[in-house]
Amino acid sequence: MFWTILGWIVFGLVAGFIARAIVPGKDDIGLVRTILLGVAGSVVGGFVFGLLTVGLRGFEPAGWIGSVIGAVIVLVIYNKVTGRKRRIRS
């Protein structure tokens, strides 16, 4: 049980950081929100992948690529809803 939770935390952290690197601009979210972003992205990525391939399977986690795509989707929606995205000024 401990290793499963630790695995999800590390997986979410990596997927969240990759999503934050892909989406342009500065994100003012901390480490915990980055982990939650990656975990939520994995669920969203699994859901979208299920819809595109074999139909609705329920909420299942996705692999690395699906998780990053899902995390990008979640991050863009989060930024739109909260208005937290700041543009980098040159």
Secondary structure, DSSP 8 states (H G I E B T S, - for coil): -HHHHHHHHHHHHHHHHHHHHHS-SB----HHHHHHHHHHHHHHHHHHHHHHTTS---S----HHHHHHHHHHHHHHHHHHH---B----
